[in-house]
Amino acid sequence: MGCRTVAPTCTFQCENVTIQGPAEFCVNAQYSIANLPSDVNVYWSTNGSVDVKGTSNQPTVTLEKS
């Protein structure tokens, strides 16, 4: 089985916000949102064979291949 290619996208407003993390991972990887205003709510979700590990409402998340 190969690595997963990740195409981070923002739903709703993404102005001046960047999702940081690798474009591809084989087991797990960490992603974070830079320049996130303090009054913004975050919710990470995935589809396919990738799971969110830990809390999905923080600026940093670990994604894991399932």
VOSEPA-94142 format. One record per residue: residue number from 1; residue in one letter; x negated, y negated, z of N, C-alpha, C, O in turn. Coordinates in steps of 0.02 Angstrom, whole numbers, plus 32768, in hexadecimal, padded with zeros to 4 digits. Layout:
BEGIN
+-----+---+------+------+------+------+------+------+------+------+------+------+------+------+
!   k ! r !  nc1 !  nc2 !  nc3 ! cac1 ! cac2 ! cac3 !  cc1 !  cc2 !  cc3 !  oc1 !  oc2 !  oc3 !
+-----+---+------+------+------+------+------+------+------+------+------+------+------+------+
! NUM ! A !    X !    Y !    Z !    X !    Y !    Z !    X !    Y !    Z !    X !    Y !    Z !
...
+-----+---+------+------+------+------+------+------+------+------+------+------+------+------+
# end
This chain:
BEGIN
+-----+---+------+------+------+------+------+------+------+------+------+------+------+------+
!   k ! r !  nc1 !  nc2 !  nc3 ! cac1 ! cac2 ! cac3 !  cc1 !  cc2 !  cc3 !  oc1 !  oc2 !  oc3 !
+-----+---+------+------+------+------+------+------+------+------+------+------+------+------+
!   1 ! M ! 7FD7 ! 803A ! 8000 ! 8000 ! 8000 ! 8000 ! 7FD4 ! 7FC2 ! 8000 ! 7FA1 ! 7FBF ! 8023 !
!   2 ! G ! 7FE8 ! 7F91 ! 7FD9 ! 7FC1 ! 7F55 ! 7FD2 ! 7FD2 ! 7F1F ! 8005 ! 7FFA ! 7F2A ! 8032 !
!   3 ! C ! 7FB2 ! 7EE8 ! 7FFD ! 7FBE ! 7EAE ! 8029 ! 7FFD ! 7E8A ! 8014 ! 8015 ! 7E93 ! 7FDC !
!   4 ! R ! 8018 ! 7E62 ! 8041 ! 8054 ! 7E3A ! 8033 ! 803E ! 7DF5 ! 801E ! 8013 ! 7DD6 ! 803E !
!   5 ! T ! 805B ! 7DDC ! 7FE9 ! 8050 ! 7D97 ! 7FD5 ! 8086 ! 7D6D ! 7FF5 ! 80C1 ! 7D7F ! 7FF2 !
!   6 ! V ! 8072 ! 7D36 ! 8013 ! 80A1 ! 7D0B ! 8036 ! 80A8 ! 7CC9 ! 8011 ! 8076 ! 7CA9 ! 8000 !
!   7 ! A ! 80E5 ! 7CB5 ! 8006 ! 80F2 ! 7C74 ! 7FE7 ! 811A ! 7C4A ! 8018 ! 8158 ! 7C4A ! 8015 !
!   8 ! P ! 80F8 ! 7C26 ! 8045 ! 811B ! 7BFE ! 8077 ! 8147 ! 7BC9 ! 8055 ! 8132 ! 7BA7 ! 8026 !
!   9 ! T ! 8183 ! 7BC2 ! 806E ! 81B0 ! 7B8F ! 8056 ! 81D2 ! 7B6D ! 8091 ! 81D7 ! 7B89 ! 80C7 !
!  10 ! C ! 81E8 ! 7B31 ! 8086 ! 820D ! 7B0C ! 80B8 ! 8255 ! 7B08 ! 80A2 ! 8264 ! 7AFC ! 8068 !
!  11 ! T ! 8281 ! 7B11 ! 80D1 ! 82C8 ! 7B05 ! 80C5 ! 82D7 ! 7AC2 ! 80E5 ! 82BF ! 7AB4 ! 811C !
!  12 ! F ! 82FE ! 7A9B ! 80C5 ! 830F ! 7A58 ! 80DD ! 82D6 ! 7A28 ! 80D0 ! 82BA ! 7A28 ! 8099 !
!  13 ! Q ! 82C2 ! 7A01 ! 8101 ! 8291 ! 79CB ! 80F6 ! 824A ! 79E2 ! 8104 ! 823C ! 7A01 ! 8137 !
!  14 ! C ! 821D ! 79D2 ! 80D6 ! 81D7 ! 79E7 ! 80DE ! 81A6 ! 79AD ! 80D4 ! 816B ! 79B9 ! 80CB !
!  15 ! E ! 81BD ! 7971 ! 80D4 ! 8191 ! 7938 ! 80C7 ! 815B ! 7933 ! 80FC ! 816A ! 7935 ! 8138 !
!  16 ! N ! 811C ! 792D ! 80E7 ! 80E2 ! 7926 ! 8112 ! 80D7 ! 7962 ! 8141 ! 80B8 ! 795B ! 8175 !
!  17 ! V ! 80F0 ! 799B ! 812E ! 80E8 ! 79D8 ! 8156 ! 80C7 ! 7A0D ! 812A ! 80D9 ! 7A15 ! 80F0 !
!  18 ! T ! 8097 ! 7A31 ! 8146 ! 8074 ! 7A64 ! 8121 ! 8076 ! 7AA6 ! 8147 ! 8068 ! 7AA7 ! 8183 !
!  19 ! I ! 8087 ! 7ADC ! 8125 ! 8082 ! 7B1E ! 8143 ! 803C ! 7B38 ! 8135 ! 8027 ! 7B3D ! 80FB !
!  20 ! Q ! 8018 ! 7B4A ! 816B ! 7FD3 ! 7B61 ! 8164 ! 7FD0 ! 7BAB ! 8173 ! 7FEE ! 7BC3 ! 81A3 !
!  21 ! G ! 7FAA ! 7BD0 ! 814A ! 7FA1 ! 7C17 ! 8154 ! 7F8A ! 7C36 ! 8113 ! 7F8B ! 7C15 ! 80DF !
!  22 ! P ! 7F76 ! 7C75 ! 8116 ! 7F5D ! 7C95 ! 80D9 ! 7F94 ! 7CA1 ! 80A6 ! 7FCE ! 7CAA ! 80B9 !
!  23 ! A ! 7F82 ! 7CA3 ! 8067 ! 7FB1 ! 7CB0 ! 8032 ! 7FC1 ! 7CFA ! 802C ! 7FF2 ! 7D0D ! 800C !
!  24 ! E ! 7F97 ! 7D24 ! 804B ! 7FA0 ! 7D6C ! 8047 ! 7F86 ! 7D8C ! 8087 ! 7F55 ! 7D75 ! 80A3 !
!  25 ! F ! 7FA8 ! 7DC1 ! 809E ! 7F8F ! 7DE6 ! 80D8 ! 7FA0 ! 7E2F ! 80D1 ! 7FD0 ! 7E41 ! 80AF !
!  26 ! C ! 7F78 ! 7E5A ! 80F2 ! 7F82 ! 7EA2 ! 80ED ! 7FA4 ! 7EBF ! 812B ! 7FCB ! 7EEF ! 8124 !
!  27 ! V ! 7F98 ! 7EA5 ! 8165 ! 7FB6 ! 7EBE ! 81A3 ! 7FDF ! 7E88 ! 81C5 ! 801C ! 7E8F ! 81CD !
!  28 ! N ! 7FBF ! 7E51 ! 81D9 ! 7FE2 ! 7E19 ! 81F7 ! 7FBB ! 7DD9 ! 81EB ! 7F81 ! 7DDB ! 81D8 !
!  29 ! A ! 7FDC ! 7DA2 ! 81F6 ! 7FBC ! 7D61 ! 81EC ! 7FE2 ! 7D2D ! 8214 ! 801D ! 7D35 ! 8224 !
!  30 ! Q ! 7FBF ! 7CF7 ! 8225 ! 7FDD ! 7CC1 ! 824B ! 7FE9 ! 7C85 ! 821D ! 7FBE ! 7C74 ! 81F5 !
!  31 ! Y ! 8023 ! 7C67 ! 8225 ! 8036 ! 7C2C ! 81FF ! 804A ! 7BF5 ! 8230 ! 8066 ! 7C02 ! 8265 !
!  32 ! S ! 803C ! 7BB8 ! 821D ! 804E ! 7B80 ! 8248 ! 8063 ! 7B44 ! 821D ! 8053 ! 7B40 ! 81E1 !
!  33 ! I ! 8086 ! 7B17 ! 823C ! 809D ! 7ADA ! 821B ! 8076 ! 7AA0 ! 8238 ! 807B ! 7A92 ! 8274 !
!  34 ! A ! 8051 ! 7A7D ! 820E ! 802A ! 7A43 ! 8223 ! 8056 ! 7A04 ! 821F ! 8086 ! 7A03 ! 81F8 !
!  35 ! N ! 8046 ! 79D3 ! 8245 ! 8067 ! 7992 ! 8243 ! 80B2 ! 7996 ! 8252 ! 80DA ! 7971 ! 8236 !
!  36 ! L ! 80C4 ! 79C4 ! 827D ! 810B ! 79CE ! 828D ! 8121 ! 799B ! 82C1 ! 8105 ! 7999 ! 82F8 !
!  37 ! P ! 8153 ! 7973 ! 82B2 ! 816D ! 7943 ! 82E4 ! 8189 ! 7969 ! 8320 ! 81A2 ! 79A1 ! 8319 !
!  38 ! S ! 8184 ! 794B ! 835B ! 8199 ! 796D ! 8398 ! 81E4 ! 7979 ! 839D ! 81F9 ! 79A5 ! 83C2 !
!  39 ! D ! 820C ! 7954 ! 8377 ! 8255 ! 795C ! 837C ! 8271 ! 798B ! 8346 ! 82AD ! 798D ! 833B !
!  40 ! V ! 8246 ! 79B2 ! 8325 ! 825B ! 79DF ! 82F0 ! 8261 ! 7A26 ! 830B ! 8235 ! 7A3E ! 8330 !
!  41 ! N ! 8296 ! 7A48 ! 82F9 ! 82A0 ! 7A8E ! 830B ! 8282 ! 7ABA ! 82D5 ! 8288 ! 7AAB ! 8299 !
!  42 ! V ! 8262 ! 7AF0 ! 82E9 ! 8242 ! 7B1F ! 82BB ! 8264 ! 7B63 ! 82C1 ! 8274 ! 7B79 ! 82F8 !
!  43 ! Y ! 8270 ! 7B83 ! 8288 ! 8287 ! 7BC8 ! 8288 ! 8266 ! 7BEC ! 824E ! 8270 ! 7BDB ! 8214 !
!  44 ! W ! 823E ! 7C1E ! 825E ! 821C ! 7C46 ! 822C ! 8247 ! 7C83 ! 821B ! 8263 ! 7CA2 ! 8248 !
!  45 ! S ! 824C ! 7C94 ! 81DC ! 826E ! 7CD1 ! 81C8 ! 8249 ! 7CF0 ! 818D ! 8222 ! 7CCE ! 816B !
!  46 ! T ! 8255 ! 7D30 ! 8182 ! 8233 ! 7D53 ! 814D ! 8266 ! 7D7E ! 8127 ! 829F ! 7D87 ! 813D !
!  47 ! N ! 824F ! 7D99 ! 80F0 ! 8278 ! 7DCB ! 80CD ! 8248 ! 7E01 ! 80B4 ! 820B ! 7DF8 ! 80B6 !
!  48 ! G ! 8264 ! 7E36 ! 809C ! 8239 ! 7E6D ! 8085 ! 821A ! 7E92 ! 80BF ! 823A ! 7E9C ! 80F2 !
!  49 ! S ! 81DD ! 7EA7 ! 80B7 ! 81BC ! 7ED1 ! 80E9 ! 818C ! 7EA9 ! 8115 ! 8154 ! 7EBF ! 8122 !
!  50 ! V ! 81A2 ! 7E6F ! 812C ! 817B ! 7E45 ! 8159 ! 81A6 ! 7E33 ! 8195 ! 81E0 ! 7E20 ! 818D !
!  51 ! D ! 818A ! 7E3A ! 81D1 ! 81AE ! 7E2A ! 820F ! 818E ! 7DEF ! 8232 ! 8151 ! 7DE5 ! 822E !
!  52 ! V ! 81B6 ! 7DC7 ! 8254 ! 819E ! 7D92 ! 8280 ! 818E ! 7DB1 ! 82C3 ! 81BA ! 7DD1 ! 82E1 !
!  53 ! K ! 8152 ! 7DA8 ! 82DC ! 813E ! 7DC2 ! 831D ! 813C ! 7D89 ! 834F ! 8121 ! 7D54 ! 8341 !
!  54 ! G ! 8159 ! 7D94 ! 8389 ! 815A ! 7D60 ! 83BC ! 8197 ! 7D32 ! 83B2 ! 81CA ! 7D47 ! 8397 !
!  55 ! T ! 8190 ! 7CF5 ! 83C7 ! 81C7 ! 7CC5 ! 83C5 ! 81CA ! 7CA3 ! 8382 ! 8197 ! 7C8B ! 8369 !
!  56 ! S ! 8204 ! 7CA0 ! 8363 ! 820B ! 7C83 ! 8320 ! 821A ! 7C39 ! 8321 ! 8223 ! 7C1B ! 82EC !
!  57 ! N ! 821E ! 7C1A ! 835C ! 822F ! 7BD3 ! 835F ! 81F5 ! 7BA7 ! 8376 ! 8200 ! 7B72 ! 8394 !
!  58 ! Q ! 81B8 ! 7BBC ! 8368 ! 817C ! 7B96 ! 837A ! 8158 ! 7B80 ! 833A ! 8164 ! 7B9D ! 8305 !
!  59 ! P ! 812E ! 7B4D ! 833D ! 810A ! 7B36 ! 8301 ! 80D8 ! 7B69 ! 82E6 ! 80C3 ! 7B63 ! 82AC !
!  60 ! T ! 80C6 ! 7B9B ! 830E ! 8097 ! 7BCF ! 82F7 ! 80B9 ! 7C13 ! 82FF ! 80DA ! 7C20 ! 8331 !
!  61 ! V ! 80AF ! 7C3D ! 82CC ! 80CF ! 7C7F ! 82CC ! 809F ! 7CB2 ! 82B0 ! 8073 ! 7CA2 ! 8288 !
!  62 ! T ! 80A7 ! 7CF1 ! 82C6 ! 8082 ! 7D28 ! 82A8 ! 80B2 ! 7D52 ! 827F ! 80E7 ! 7D66 ! 8297 !
!  63 ! L ! 80A0 ! 7D5F ! 8241 ! 80C7 ! 7D8A ! 8215 ! 80A2 ! 7DCC ! 820F ! 8065 ! 7DCE ! 820B !
!  64 ! E ! 80C9 ! 7E02 ! 820E ! 80AB ! 7E45 ! 820C ! 80CD ! 7E6F ! 81D7 ! 810A ! 7E6F ! 81D1 !
!  65 ! K ! 80A5 ! 7E91 ! 81B0 ! 80C0 ! 7EBF ! 817D ! 80E1 ! 7EFA ! 81A0 ! 80C3 ! 7F18 ! 81CD !
!  66 ! S ! 811E ! 7F09 ! 818C ! 8142 ! 7F41 ! 81AD ! 8141 ! 7F7F ! 8183 ! 815C ! 7FB2 ! 8197 !
+-----+---+------+------+------+------+------+------+------+------+------+------+------+------+
# end
